[in-house]
Amino acid sequence: MFDKSHCVECKNVDCLSRCQWIDFENTEQARLEIAKMIEEKESRVLSECITCFACDEYCPYDSHPFDLITGLQEKYNSLPANPAGVEAIVRRYKPYDELRLKEIDPNKPVLNKCAFPKSHARNMQGPIFENLQYVAGLNYFCNLVYHHYARDSVIMERAPIIIDAIKQQGIKEMICFHDECYGFYNSYCPRNNIELPPDFKAIHLFEYLYNYLKEHESEIQKLNKKVAYQRPCSNRFSPEIDEWIDKICELIGVERVERKYDRENALCCAGILSAFSRSKEMRKVQDKNIQDMIDHGAEICFYNCPFCWETMGSRVERKGLKNYLLSDLCRMALGEQLDY
C-alpha cells in the first residue's frame, strides 16, 4: 500500500527520476507526474510504465510507489496490454474450489512448487530437493503476476484463499521456489495488511540453498566460471536476498561479474513488453542486457525466475552463453550431471 507521507520532503524523486524506461527531462518533470498520481489523476507514467517494480526499490522511504501506479492503472484501465489476454491468464490460474490436503510433517519445511510443478520439474530434482516434502497447485500460486498486469484486485481477492490453504495444510515453514512467492509473503501481504498465520515463515530458495551447501561443503566441486545474474522484478521487494546470492557464488566457485545492469541498476527481462505489443523494444533491451554480460566476461547467465529464462534464454544462447537457474549451478557444484 502506497504511503505518500514522505513525498513532499523527497528531493530527488528517485522512484521516477531513476526509472530506466520512462525519460524525464528533469527532476521537476518527474515530481509533477508523481504529484498527479498522488491526487489520483491520469499521468503519462500509467501508460509508459512497464511494471518492473524498480521504483519500489529506488524509493528511499520504502513508500511503495508501484502500488500507487498499478492501482491507478487498474482504475483508469491505462496499461497497454491486451484485455482479453489478461482475462485469459486470470481465468487460467484461478484457485481450485476444493483443496486436496497432503500428509505433511508441520515441524519440517515444505517446498512450494507453486502452480508449475510439471513444467519446472527438471529444476526440482536431485539430492537438494528430493528429501523435501512439498505442496503444489493453484491454491499455492501467489498471483503476484497480476501486479504486472494492473489487476491487484485479483491478488487481493485470492490472497485469503492462498492463506487458508496454508492454514489447512498446517505449514509453518515454506521454502519458496519462486521469488514472486517470497515477495508475496514477505512484502506484499505485510504492506497491504493481509494477515498471515502467526507461526508461518516464508523462506527464500536462496537461503535454503546456502544452508544446504554449507551442510555439504565438503562435497562441493568449484565450478570456476564467470556468471551474470538476471535479477527478477519481484526481487525489488526483497533486495536483501542479494546477500545470499553472493555467498552462494563464493561457495560454488563462480564469479558474479560486476556489470552495469545488475543489482539496483538491473534491467528486467522485458518479457512484459510482448504483452504490450512492443516486441521490437523487448529484443533491443534484451540485447543491450546480454551484451553487458558478454562485455564483462560472463560465460553463464543464471536466473531465479523461470519466466526470465523462458523470455531471454534463446537470445542468451545465440550470444554464446549458457542458461541455468542458480539452483542448477548448486546441483552441478555438488556433482550432478544435468542434461540441459
GUKOL-870027 format. One line per 2 residues: for each residue x, y, z of C-alpha. Coordinates in steps of 0.1 Angstrom, whole numbers, padded with zeros to 4 digits, always signed. Example, Ala and Ser with C-alpha at 12.3 -4.5 7.8 and 13.67 -1.06 7.14 Angstrom:
BEGIN
+0123/-0045/+0078  +0137/-0011/+0071
END
This chain:
BEGIN
+0000/+0000/+0000  +0014/+0033/-0011
+0025/+0057/+0017  +0026/+0093/+0004
+0037/+0109/+0037  +0073/+0113/+0026
+0067/+0125/-0009  +0067/+0162/-0001
+0101/+0161/+0015  +0116/+0138/-0012
+0142/+0159/-0031  +0153/+0137/-0060
+0120/+0118/-0068  +0142/+0087/-0071
+0112/+0065/-0078  +0106/+0081/-0112
+0138/+0100/-0120  +0159/+0068/-0118
+0134/+0049/-0140  +0152/+0031/-0169
+0121/+0030/-0191  +0105/+0065/-0188
+0125/+0095/-0198  +0120/+0127/-0178
+0138/+0159/-0188  +0144/+0169/-0152
+0135/+0162/-0116  +0107/+0187/-0116
+0090/+0169/-0145  +0092/+0137/-0125
+0078/+0155/-0094  +0049/+0168/-0115
+0039/+0133/-0125  +0041/+0117/-0091
+0020/+0147/-0078  -0006/+0139/-0104
-0008/+0103/-0093  -0009/+0112/-0056
-0041/+0132/-0065  -0053/+0101/-0084
-0052/+0119/-0117  -0041/+0105/-0151
-0003/+0105/-0157  +0019/+0095/-0186
+0035/+0071/-0162  +0004/+0049/-0162
+0007/+0041/-0199  +0045/+0042/-0202
+0054/+0021/-0171  +0064/-0015/-0180
+0058/-0027/-0144  +0093/-0037/-0135
+0088/-0027/-0098  +0122/-0009/-0097
+0106/+0023/-0083  +0098/+0004/-0051
+0135/-0002/-0045  +0146/+0033/-0057
+0123/+0050/-0031  +0144/+0059/-0001
+0114/+0059/+0022  +0100/+0024/+0014
+0067/+0041/+0003  +0060/+0015/-0024
+0052/+0039/-0053  +0045/+0010/-0076
+0014/+0002/-0055  +0001/+0036/-0064
+0009/+0032/-0101  -0006/-0002/-0105
-0037/+0008/-0086  -0043/+0038/-0109
-0035/+0017/-0139  -0064/-0006/-0129
-0086/+0023/-0121  -0081/+0040/-0155
-0075/+0009/-0175  -0044/+0026/-0188
-0020/-0004/-0190  -0014/-0010/-0228
-0020/-0048/-0225  -0045/-0069/-0244
-0075/-0071/-0221  -0086/-0105/-0235
-0051/-0119/-0229  -0051/-0107/-0193
-0085/-0121/-0186  -0074/-0154/-0201
-0045/-0155/-0176  -0067/-0146/-0147
-0091/-0175/-0156  -0063/-0200/-0162
-0048/-0196/-0128  -0080/-0194/-0107
-0076/-0214/-0075  -0095/-0247/-0072
-0128/-0247/-0054  -0117/-0277/-0032
-0083/-0281/-0017  -0067/-0315/-0017
-0047/-0318/+0015  -0014/-0337/+0017
+0001/-0356/+0046  +0030/-0335/+0058
+0050/-0330/+0089  +0043/-0295/+0101
+0075/-0294/+0120  +0096/-0296/+0088
+0099/-0271/+0059  +0077/-0275/+0029
+0088/-0267/-0006  +0062/-0247/-0025
+0063/-0259/-0061  +0036/-0234/-0069
+0014/-0238/-0100  +0042/-0251/-0122
+0054/-0284/-0107  +0054/-0302/-0141
+0069/-0275/-0163  +0097/-0269/-0139
+0101/-0305/-0127  +0136/-0309/-0140
+0148/-0280/-0119  +0135/-0295/-0087
+0153/-0328/-0089  +0184/-0342/-0072
+0196/-0345/-0036  +0190/-0308/-0028
+0152/-0313/-0034  +0144/-0350/-0032
+0141/-0352/+0005  +0118/-0322/+0009
+0081/-0325/+0014  +0062/-0303/-0009
+0029/-0287/-0019  +0018/-0276/-0054
-0012/-0264/-0073  -0032/-0233/-0080
-0041/-0228/-0043  -0005/-0222/-0036
+0001/-0198/-0065  +0008/-0163/-0051
-0009/-0145/-0080  +0017/-0117/-0078
+0020/-0119/-0116  -0011/-0097/-0117
+0009/-0069/-0101  +0024/-0067/-0136
-0010/-0066/-0153  -0027/-0038/-0131
-0050/-0063/-0116  -0042/-0061/-0079
-0079/-0067/-0073  -0073/-0103/-0083
-0044/-0106/-0059  -0065/-0092/-0030
-0094/-0115/-0038  -0073/-0146/-0040
-0049/-0139/-0011  -0073/-0153/+0016
-0077/-0185/-0004  -0039/-0190/-0006
-0035/-0182/+0031  -0064/-0205/+0040
-0046/-0234/+0021  -0015/-0228/+0042
-0036/-0229/+0074  -0055/-0260/+0064
-0022/-0278/+0054  -0006/-0267/+0087
+0025/-0253/+0070  +0048/-0234/+0093
+0079/-0230/+0072  +0075/-0227/+0034
+0105/-0227/+0010  +0095/-0205/-0019
+0110/-0219/-0052  +0099/-0187/-0070
+0110/-0152/-0060  +0075/-0138/-0065
+0060/-0162/-0039  +0086/-0150/-0014
+0078/-0114/-0023  +0041/-0120/-0018
+0045/-0133/+0017  +0074/-0111/+0029
+0064/-0078/+0013  +0030/-0077/-0004
+0010/-0092/+0024  +0025/-0071/+0052
+0023/-0038/+0034  -0013/-0045/+0024
-0024/-0056/+0059  -0031/-0092/+0047
-0027/-0113/+0078  -0006/-0144/+0077
-0007/-0172/+0103  +0013/-0161/+0133
+0036/-0192/+0132  +0042/-0190/+0094
+0075/-0182/+0079  +0084/-0179/+0042
+0120/-0190/+0033  +0136/-0178/+0002
+0150/-0206/-0020  +0185/-0189/-0019
+0186/-0191/+0019  +0177/-0227/+0018
+0203/-0234/-0009  +0230/-0216/+0010
+0223/-0236/+0042  +0222/-0269/+0023
+0255/-0261/+0006  +0271/-0252/+0040
+0260/-0286/+0053  +0275/-0304/+0023
+0305/-0281/+0018  +0330/-0309/+0017
+0312/-0323/-0014  +0314/-0291/-0034
+0334/-0291/-0066  +0342/-0255/-0075
+0328/-0246/-0110  +0353/-0219/-0118
+0330/-0200/-0141  +0322/-0163/-0146
+0285/-0157/-0143  +0260/-0129/-0148
+0228/-0127/-0127  +0195/-0118/-0144
+0176/-0103/-0115  +0138/-0108/-0115
+0114/-0079/-0110  +0099/-0093/-0078
+0133/-0092/-0061  +0129/-0054/-0059
+0106/-0062/-0029  +0134/-0081/-0011
+0168/-0067/-0022  +0184/-0082/+0009
+0183/-0115/-0009  +0214/-0104/-0029
+0235/-0113/+0002  +0226/-0150/-0002
+0235/-0149/-0039  +0270/-0136/-0033
+0275/-0162/-0005  +0263/-0190/-0028
+0286/-0178/-0057  +0316/-0179/-0034
+0307/-0214/-0021  +0303/-0230/-0055
+0333/-0212/-0071  +0317/-0188/-0096
+0325/-0152/-0101  +0294/-0129/-0104
+0308/-0103/-0128  +0304/-0067/-0118
+0285/-0053/-0147  +0263/-0022/-0155
+0229/-0039/-0154  +0230/-0057/-0121
+0219/-0051/-0085  +0200/-0018/-0081
+0206/-0010/-0118  +0193/-0043/-0131
+0173/-0044/-0163  +0142/-0067/-0161
+0139/-0094/-0187  +0115/-0071/-0207
+0091/-0100/-0213  +0061/-0080/-0202
+0067/-0058/-0233  +0055/-0085/-0255
+0021/-0083/-0238  +0021/-0045/-0247
+0028/-0053/-0284  +0063/-0039/-0280
+0083/-0069/-0290  +0109/-0049/-0310
+0117/-0028/-0280  +0119/-0060/-0259
+0145/-0075/-0281  +0165/-0043/-0281
+0166/-0041/-0243  +0175/-0078/-0240
+0203/-0075/-0265  +0217/-0045/-0245
+0214/-0065/-0213  +0231/-0096/-0228
+0259/-0076/-0244  +0266/-0062/-0210
+0271/-0097/-0197  +0294/-0106/-0225
+0314/-0073/-0222  +0322/-0082/-0186
+0334/-0118/-0194  +0304/-0138/-0183
+0301/-0174/-0196  +0268/-0182/-0180
+0236/-0163/-0173  +0219/-0175/-0142
+0183/-0168/-0131  +0160/-0173/-0102
+0128/-0166/-0122  +0119/-0193/-0148
+0099/-0167/-0168  +0131/-0146/-0172
+0148/-0177/-0186  +0120/-0185/-0209
+0119/-0149/-0221  +0156/-0144/-0226
+0171/-0179/-0228  +0172/-0184/-0266
+0188/-0149/-0272  +0213/-0157/-0244
+0223/-0190/-0261  +0226/-0174/-0295
+0252/-0150/-0280  +0272/-0179/-0268
+0263/-0180/-0231  +0247/-0209/-0212
+0215/-0206/-0191  +0209/-0220/-0156
+0189/-0213/-0126  +0211/-0207/-0096
+0197/-0239/-0080  +0210/-0258/-0111
+0245/-0243/-0106  +0244/-0255/-0070
+0234/-0290/-0081  +0263/-0290/-0106
+0287/-0280/-0079  +0276/-0310/-0058
+0284/-0333/-0087  +0251/-0337/-0105
+0252/-0341/-0143  +0224/-0320/-0158
+0210/-0330/-0192  +0201/-0294/-0202
END
